[in-house]
Amino acid sequence: MVPIDYYILLSAVLFAIGVLGVLIRRNALIIFMSVELMLNSANLAMVAFSSILKNPDGTQVFSGQIFVFFVIAVAAAEVAVGLALIVEIFKSKRSIDVDQMNSMKG
Amino acid sequence: MNLDLILFFILALVAIGTAMGMLLSRNAVYSALFLVLNFITVAVFYLLLGAPFIAMSQITVYAGAIMVLFLFVIMLLGAESLPQAEVLPWQRPLAIGLAVILVGEAAYLLITRATTGANVPLPGEAPNTMVNLRELGMALFNQYLLPFEVTSILLLVAMVGAIVLIRKEKRVH
């Protein structure tokens, strides 16, 4: 049997890789994908906790899985709007390099 | 060292490897495909944790819809490769250092949890039983009906928002 700590550690490592992606990469699409990776790692942690949680009478509590279901739906909506925004920015700036998106500076 | 643990380690290696591949790949299409592989691996983890419905919705929605959206936009913008420009030289090592600190913190908390006893003691095992889908559906439609309906409105708003953003502006004469 796999201890639940291993799942949480894996979730933390995936989250850190997502953070690295947001900090290091300049391509807006890769940054967006790293954010999705972070959301995914949080989902993994929630499902892992939901698998060991039990009601007082022994039945499974699956609030974590329902929460993950809603997180997946919200992530889908967010990706749709975010990608539309990126396409719009590309139309005016001809680039998706985040270092060049500084028109509102100063 | 039983089969569960071996399977977990192999899958964890694939998950971390594909995440690093997404991070380090110069070609955006490769990154997207690495991320698809990562999502499928996480879906297998959900199956191991007894959540078949979440695993299938992960494959259908995340790997099947969201990543396809990403690939569409990558192809549309021609963003396969970004030309190299100057980066601040201290940025990359600082980011890697901070990420290592993050993982170190999480690992430290996990390792020292048992000795301090400050948190709720966990049973420490992940079970093998699958969640009863019928009960999940009943809970979703009885107890969580309001978030369910609000999510459907959210998806509608996202659809309308995406279309409004893309539409050409009408010039008023």
Interface residues (C-beta under 8 A of the other chain):
Chain A: M1 V2 P3 I4 D5 Y6 Y7 I8 L9 L10 A12 V13 L14 F15 A16 I17 G18 V19 L20 G21 L23 I24 R25 R26 N27 L29 I30 F32 M33 S34 E36 L37 N40 N43 L44 V47 A48 S50 S51 I52 Q60 F62 Q65 I66 V68 F69 F70 I72 A73 V74 A75 A76 A77 E78 V79 A80 V81 L83 A84 L85 I86 V87 E88 F90 I96 D97 D99
Chain B: N2 D4 L5 F8 A12 A15 I16 A19 M20 M22 L23 A28 S31 A32 L35 N38 F39 V42 F45 Y46 L48 L49 G50 A51 F53 I54 S57 Q58 V61 Y62 A65 I66 L69 F70 V73 I74 L76 L77 A79 L82 A85 V87 Q91 R92 A95 I96 L98 A99 V100 L102 V103 A106 A107 L110 R113 L122 P123 G124 E125 A126 P127 T129 V131 N132 E135 L136 A139 L140 Y144 P147 T151 L154 L155 V157 A158 M159 G161 A162 L165 I166
